Amino acid sequence: MSINFQGRVAIVTGAGGGLGKQHALALAARGAKVVVNDLGGNVHGEGGSVSAAQAVVDEIIRAGGQAIANSASVTDFEAVKAMVQQAMCAWGRVDILVNNAGILRDKSFSKMELSDFRLVMEVHVMGAVHCSKAVWPIMQAQKYGRVIMTTSSSGLYGNFGQANYGAAKMALAGLMQTLSIEGEKYDIRVNCLAPTAATRMTEGLMPEEVLKALEPQAVVPAMLVMASEQAPNRSIMCAGAGGFEVAHITLTQGVHLEIGPDTPEQLAACMAQVTDRAGEMVPASGSGQGAHEVSKAMAAHAA
């Protein structure tokens, strides 16, 4: 099975460097026409220039591909809509959206300013919302779309000093869960990518030999699969250093207890059974949790 993107149009945000740049180059190398979006700011979201995006565009064009630059901030919905319109005017469709733009404002929660929490949420979460909202009606009309959210192990599993970043990245997993359900009938497949890659955002955080193993190019194959016609739907794919895994938000079998005055004590006494992961499941949607709990209640009352 060959993965190619001939005739497809992709938008990659935060594509002026690091992982986003590798995403844009890889999509273009396989035939996609690419909107290279980058505000041109630093890792903290400060400053801005189209030069970073244009440099990537120039590289794509030199290699024989097609690309255009865009410097919209993903926090500005009007600018994002104009970016999508730019793609439509140039190529008439949008097939792939890679929500990659992000910033860091790392500090322990006790020392973190609320303004830094809000800004990280605004860039990561609302940035992805703005871009997804802008392309959604286009993808619905053409009955085809691939949307990739960039989550993180910091959201899935936590990381010291990244309460804002982790909250934002887990929010994107939640956004993906619902959009994947709503988009399914239009063949809009929505997935999350949890990359482990050495970029500007990881400099100084890991030893040099580890950074060398975590080249951004090693994450790109996962993105290409999720951007392809054969893409899965509603998956959280982890990738780094040649490793590829899927993370799941699971539900244990748990227990059923009759509700009464001593239920808290009963629950405390059987927490080992509640947390037992044997037979855990991945509900098909949020209602699956409720259905599981009600089924256990009905079974208990029938016994």
N, C-alpha and C positions, 0 to 999 in steps of 0.2 A: 504494500500500500504506500503510494507516494503522497506526501502532503505538499500541496502547492496552493497558491492564492491568486492564480491568474484571474483577472476580472474582478477581484475583490478590492475593497477600499477599507483601510484601517486608520484609526486614530489612536495614537499612543501619547499619553500625557506624561510629563516629566521625562521626556525623551532626549534631552540635550546632553546627557551623560549617563554613566553608570549602567544600571540594568535597563532603564528605559531606552537608552541608545542601542543597546544590544537587541532589544525587542524590535525596534524600528528597522535596524539593519537586517535582521533575520527575516522579517516579514517581507521587506522589499526584495531581498535576495531570492525569495520564493515566489515573486511575481505580484505582490500586493502594491497598490498605490497607497502611499502613507502620508498622513498629516503628522508631522513631527511637532508636538506641542511642548514648549518649555518656557516658563516664566523667565528663566535666566538668572534666578536668584541663587543665594548660597544655601547650604544645607539647613539653615535656620529660617529660610523663607524671606531673607532680606535682599533687597536690590532687584534688578530685573533688566533683561536685554534679550532681544531676539537672536543674538549672535550664536548662542549655544545651539539652538534649534537649527539655524541656517547652516552651521558647520556640518551637522548630521545630514541635512538635506543635500548639501554639496557632495558629501561622501557617497550618498545613495545614487545621485545623478552620475557621478564619475564612474560608478560601477554599472551603469546602464539602466538604473531603475527610475521610478517616478516618485517624487515627493514634494511637498510644500511645507513651509515653516509657519508656525503660529506661536505667538507669545502670550496668549490669553492666560490670566490667572484662573484656575479652576474654581476659585472662590467667588468669581463674578459670573453669575448665570447669564447675563446679557452677552458678555464676551464669549462665553462657552457656546451660546446659541449662534453667534456670529462665526465661530470656528467651524461648527457643524455645517453652517450654510456655505462656508468657504469650500468645504469638501464636496458638498452637493453641487455647487456651481462648477467646480473643476471636473468632477467625475460622475455626478448624478446618483450616487448611492453611498451608504455607509454600512459595511458588513461586520466590522470588527471594532470593538472599543476595548483598549487596554488601559484601565484606570491605575496608573503607576505613580502619579505625582504624589509627593509627600515631603514632610519636613520633620525635624527632630527638635524638641525643646526639653531635653532630659534633665531631671532633677528628682530627688526623693520627694515623695508626696508632701511631707511636712514643710519642705522648702520651696515647693513649686508655686509660682504665682498663678492665679486663676486665669489671667490673660494668656499665659502659655498653654494652659489646658484647653481653653476655648479655641485658640488659633490652630492647634494640632487637630482638634476635632473638625474645625471648619475646613481645613485643607484636605484631610484624608476622607472624612465622611461626607460632608457637603460637597466637596469637590467631585467625588464619585457620583453622588446623587445628581448634581448639576449635569455632568456629562452623560450619565445614563438617561436622565429625563429628556435631554436634548435629542438623543439618537433613538429613543424608544418608539415614537410614532413612525419614524422612517423604517425601522426594522419590522414593526407590525405591518406596515403597508406592503413591504416587499416579502413578508413572511419568511424572513431569514435574519438572524443576527447572532453574534457571539460577543458576550460581555465578560470581561475578566476583571475581578476585583483583586487588589493586592493586599492580602492580609499578612499576618506575621505570627511567628511563634511567641512573640511578646504578648500578643492578644490571646492566642490559643492556650498558652501555658504560663504566661506571666514573666516579668523580667524586672529586676530591681531598677528603680529610677525611671521607669517608663509607664507610669500610671496613665498619663494622657495618651501616649502612643498605643499602649495596649488596649485601652478602652476604645480608641478609634478603630483599631484593626479588628477587634472582636465585633464592633458594630457593623463592619463591612461583611463579616461572615453572616450576620443576621439579615442584612440587606440582600445578600446573595440568596439566602434560603427562600425568601418570599418572591423575589424577582424570577427565580428559576421556575417556580410554580406558575406565576402569572404569565410568563413568556412562553411556556411549553407549547401551547396550541398554535403559536406563531413561528415555531422552530427558532425561537430565541433561547439560546442555551447560555446559562449564567453560572460561572464557576469562580472559585477563589484560588489564587496562587500564594503560597507561603514560601517565599524565597529565603535561602541563606546564601548571601553573596557579599563579596567585598566591594563596597562602593564608598563614596564620600561619607555616607551615613554610618559606616562601620570603621573608618580610619581611627586608629588609636584605641579601639575596643578589643582587638584580638592580636595575638602574636603574628609576626610577619609570615612565618611558614604556614600558619593556618589561613591567613588572608590569601596566600598564593593558591591554596587548594580550593578556595571559594571564589574562583573567577566568575563574573556575572554570566559569561557564556554558558556555564554549566546549568543555569536555571532555564535558559531559553527553550530547550526542547519541551518542557512542560507547558510553557505558554503557547508554543506552536500547536501542540495537540489540542489544547483548550480553545484555540482560535480556528481550528480546522472544521471542515464539514463533518468529520467523524467525532467531534467533541463530545465528551460526557455532558451531563447536566447535573447541577447541584452537588459538585464535588469540591473538596478542599485539598488541593494537591500541594504537597511539600516537595521542595527541590533544592539541592545544594551539593556541590562537590561530586556530582555524578550519582547521587542518591535520589530516589523518587519514592514518595510515600503518599498515602491518603489519610487525612485526619478525619475522624468522625465525632460528632456530638451524640453520645450514646445515652441510653436509658436502661438502668438495671431492672431486673424483674421486681425487686422490692417486696414489700409485704402489704397485706390488708389488715387494718385494725378497726374494730368497732369504736366509734367516737363516743367518748364519755369522760368523766372527770379524771380518770387515771391514764388516759391515752398518752400524754406526754411521757410519763414514766415507762409505759409499755414500749413506746418508740425508742426511748433512750436505751432500754434493755436489749432491743433487737437491732441496733444500728449495724452490727456486723452483717446481718442478713440483708438489710436495706442497701448496704454498700457492696455486697457481693457481686462481682462482675460476671459471674457465670450466667450465660444466657442473655447477656445484655443485647439491646437492639438499637436500631436507628429508625425512629419514627418517620413515616413518609411525609408528615407535615406536623405543625404544632398541635393540631387536633388529635394526633396519634397518642400524645401523652395522656390527654383526657380519656380517650377511648380505652387505653390500657388500664387506667385507674378504675373506670366504670365497670369494665369487664371483670376485674378482680372483685369488685363489690358485688356484682350480680352473681358471680360464682360462689362467693361466701354466703350469700343469702339463700342460694339454692341448695347448699349443702345440708 
